[in-house]
Amino acid sequence: MRPTVELMVRADCHLCAVAREVLERVLPSYGLTASYVDIDRDPELRAEYGDRVPVTLINGKEHGYFDVDEKRLRASLDALT
């Protein structure tokens, strides 16, 4: 089973844009793409993630927030693929 990667974001979020750039650079080498979820469209997600965006989820589990550590992301994906 291939891993899924989601990035919880909100509009006008500089850190979200930077995290997205990292994912778009790294994920293609694994044959993956990320899903981007605007937390402000869902009150439950906004309550869950609030000020911690961006939040990266791998297979539905929180992997990190505020930034995407490329080395850690690659290590996690290597372990799953």
N, C-alpha and C positions, 0 to 999 in steps of 0.2 A: 504494500500500500504506500502510495506516495504521500509525503507530508503536505499539509496545508499550512499556508502562512497568511495571517490576517494582520492588518495594521489598523488600529483604532485611531482615528484622526478627528480633527475639527477644522472648519474653514479658517483661513488667515492664521495658520499656525506654522511659524517658521521651522520649529523642530520637526513638525510632521513632514514638511517638504524635504528636509535633509534626510530623515529616516526613509522616506519614499525613494529618494535617489540611491541610497545604499541598497535597498531591496531590489530596485530595478537594475542595479549593477551586478549583484551577487546571484540572485535567483535564477536567471537564465542558464548559468553554468550547471545548474541542477535540473534543468528542464521544468522549472517552476515559475509561477507568477503569484503575486500577492493579491488578496482581496482587500479593498480599502473600505472601511466602515466609518461613516460620519456619526459619531456618538451623540451629536446634538439632535439627531432625528429620532432618537429613542430615549425617553426619560429614564428607563432602567439602565441603559448603557451609560448615559450621562452621570447617573448616580454612582455607578460602579467605577468608572474611569476618571470622571471629573477633571481635576487639574493634572493628572499624570500623563496625559497624551503627549506624544504618541506612545501607544502600547502595542508591542509585538506579541502575537500569539502564534504558537506552532502547535498544530493539531489540537487547537482549542485551549491550550494551556499557556498561561502567561510566561513569556520568555524574557521580557525586559520592558522598560519604559524610559521615556525622555530621549534616549538615543538608541541606535542599533550598533552594537559593537560587532564589527564585521568578523573579527577572528572568532568570537564566541558563537555568532550565527553560523559560520561555516563549520565549526566543530559540532554544533548541534545537528546540522543538516547531514554532515558526514556520518554521524552515528545512526541516523535514521534511514539513510539510503544505501 
